[in-house]
Amino acid sequence: MQTNFVDTYKHKGMRRQLIDELRLKGIKDERILEAFNKVPRHFFLDLVFTEQAYSNMPFQIGSGQTISHPYTVAFQTQLMEVKKGDKILEIGTGSGYQTCILCELGAKVFSIERHKELYLKAKNLIHHFNYNPRLSFGDGYKGLPTFAPFDYILVTCGAPFIPPALVEQLKIGGKLIIPLGEGNVQKMVVLTRTSEDSEDVKDFGDFSFVPMLINTVR
């Protein structure tokens, strides 16, 4: 991926337009909108996509993966109600864009990526912003039990089922935000762990994600 870290007045203007669009679509948390203003999305895309970087659309980032629609990133983030210092496990680092948004909100972020190429790219990009998440190359279905429990676990790919290991790594009262289902469309589900052996599950509508791949890493 060829990129640069030039943030022009034109880029800033396009970001403001995107933020206005997100606000109209129901993103009300001004802290999230300000994080979108602080983290230039075009830094995470190939130069060829620079002019379209602030459109509400996904883009290929390599390894068969995409950077999600800005609205999807904002919607999942708003579901978490992030507070400074919250401990968040992200499943699917991808480009690193969502990771940086969470860091900008003051969260303590742990993130797993199963594609080695994307893991290395994201590590370099995030370093540019001087954020300090703990990045891991590995299997998202297993989570990071060593660092559990988490306030939130955010899955950024479509899962065919809710991984039991992730539920177990939530603190009591913690939430798992996960696009659930196979095929082209998933249900955005928020699972709240209400006790050691019970959960509350709510559906927040249809979204489309690349699939959460099982077992091996590469």
Secondary structure as GFF3:
##gff-version 3
##sequence-region A 1 218
A	DSSP	alpha_helix	9	24	.	.	.	ID=ss1
A	DSSP	alpha_helix	30	38	.	.	.	ID=ss2
A	DSSP	three_ten_helix	41	44	.	.	.	ID=ss3
A	DSSP	three_ten_helix	47	52	.	.	.	ID=ss4
A	DSSP	beta_strand	59	62	.	.	.	ID=ss5
A	DSSP	beta_strand	65	67	.	.	.	ID=ss6
A	DSSP	alpha_helix	70	80	.	.	.	ID=ss7
A	DSSP	beta_strand	87	91	.	.	.	ID=ss8
A	DSSP	alpha_helix	97	104	.	.	.	ID=ss9
A	DSSP	beta_strand	108	113	.	.	.	ID=ss10
A	DSSP	alpha_helix	116	128	.	.	.	ID=ss11
A	DSSP	beta_strand	134	137	.	.	.	ID=ss12
A	DSSP	three_ten_helix	140	142	.	.	.	ID=ss13
A	DSSP	three_ten_helix	145	147	.	.	.	ID=ss14
A	DSSP	beta_strand	150	155	.	.	.	ID=ss15
A	DSSP	alpha_helix	164	168	.	.	.	ID=ss16
A	DSSP	beta_strand	170	180	.	.	.	ID=ss17
A	DSSP	beta_strand	186	195	.	.	.	ID=ss18
A	DSSP	beta_strand	198	207	.	.	.	ID=ss19
###
